[in-house]
Amino acid sequence: TPGVQLKDGDAWKLLRASVVLSDIYEAGALNVAADLVGSSYVALHLRRGDKKHTMEKYGLTVPAVLDRVSLIARGRSVIVATDDRSPATLNEVSKRGFRLADRAHLERHAIPS
């Protein structure tokens, strides 16, 4: 939460260091990536929603972020996970040839919600 990060930086680091995910998440994520693109890829969680106003204030629009990811990927496949289902965002993702990891992929590989 923002309060923990800002006020109690050390507490946030301790909390983050102690989070352990079940093997089912890691195995499922690898299966989703293999299903979408194979083995060499770059993955991105494109967070919008509650952060949209802050991101756009600093020029971090969807097209700007995805263009930067294209440079970082250097020809590798890109997988995007996002809760933003607007037609504009989906168009920006697809016109770059990126793949979306959506709920159907997660459920297919038994990743619990």
C-alpha angles and dihedrals in degrees: 000000000000092000093056093047095048102038104029107031094163092049090052091051090050092049092048092048092052097052110109122182122211116255088247090072095051094044091045093049091052090050092050091051092047090048093051105039115348123244112322111065149128118230127205133187102208103203116197127146108074093020099046097099092049094045095050091046087065096042095260096138120159093259092048093050094046092048089054091048089053089058093047093047093059093201098322120127116268126217117197123198115190143149090216107105097170114137090237093057094043089051092050091050096046098043088061091051093247120148126231121227100210136174092274091060092047093050092046089059095043098247106160119232 
